[in-house]
Amino acid sequence: MKIVSHCLKIAAGDKADDGLSLSRSDGLLWYKDVGKHSAGEFSMAVVQANYQMEDGCQIESGSLSSDEDVDAMNGTFVGIYDGHGGAEAARFITANLFLNLKEIVSEHKGISVDVLRKAFSTTEEGFLSLVREKWKRLPQLASVGSCCLIGVIFAGTLYVANVGDSRLVLGRLGGDGRGTIAVQMTTDHNVSDEAVRNELMSLHPHDSQIVVLKHNVWRVKGLIQISRSIGDAYLKDSQFNQEPLLAKFRLPQPFYKPVLSSDPSIITHKLSPREQFMIFASDGLWEHLSNQEAVDIVRFNPRAGIARRLIKHALMVAAKKREMRYSDLKKIGRGIRRHFHDDISVIVIFFDHLLITAAKCSFFLPEAPLIL
């Protein structure tokens, strides 16, 4: 199957580049209203708030193996990468994670929890090598990181791996066959959650400052809210927690084990006909919409443009919180916009269960190219 790629890679002030034609509305919002993937349709959108766009997102539909002779490995890959401290980590993940996954799938002749974990560790090692290489010239790269949420649909099974607080929510038909229930499929690795704080404290029993309440916000070492990420070398290796790194990132004492982890939470889930769609989104969406609110918006509106509609609803809530109109919020430029909302990336995946059933039954047979 031909690989069909949809990636939003946006630099500050630049147009989106996904290899296809993307639309743009208020100057900071890019979207593809509807497209096809191996198991149905999708909609994707991203809105910029920071001076530099720090999010990345992608869909890859086609072969999940780098071995061209393996026709069986056809599926869909979805990624949401919510960067912080800069755009470099999210861009690195966009450029490398899927390729790493394909290589490892080829080596292991299939997809598994171990394959996903290895894809994350290989990507992490690659970015830390880049930090090491540029340390003297660009020490600030050590303070750049990214959340990373991926989903793989293959042979009727959903594989999900996550570090950070981007979230995957499933829209599932209720037991009475009427309503659609929101089912959160991922864990938010954010220390605002008591369970995440407890996990960190159990891993660092001799560090009374491993989590600190600062200005009514819990932070790891008083610096960052997430407990897992790709990058953030300054909290994973003490060699990057010293000059010439900026003083505001440096810890007063050296550490002897990584403060943050790049080990993803992973689940596998057999898809059933009750499951209608999935919403992958960075935490900027979930800051303003509950899981059920987002699912209801998808359920009661047309598929085309639904990712853009979700972002619009989130921004309307953000504007209302500041007692302003959505139309006025749209006029605010990047950078200043960050005071009202975060960069937000959304991908909505719809299921065609006939395609999923066919994939379960015949994924060992070559298929015709998928062309949008």
Buried (B, 14 or more C-beta within 10 A) or exposed (E): BEBBBBBBBBEEEEEBEBEEEBEEBBEBBBBBBBBBBBBBBBBBBBBBBBBBBBBBBBBBBBBBBBBEEBBBBBBBBBBBBBBBBBBBBBBBBBBBBBBBBBBBBBEEEBBBEEBBBBBBBBBBEBBBEBBBEBBEEBBBBBBBBBBBBBBBBBBBBBBBBBBBBBBBBBBBBEEEEEEBBBBEBBBBBBBEBEEBBEBBBEBBEEBEEBBBEEEEEBBBBBBBBBBBBBBBBBBBBBEBBEEEBEEEBBBEEEBEEBBBBBBBBBBEBEBEEBBBBBBBBBBBBBBBBEBBBBBBBBBEEEBBBBBBBBBBBBBBBBBEEEEEEBEEBBEBEBEEBBEBBBBBBBBBBBBBBEBBBBBBEEBEEEBEEBEE
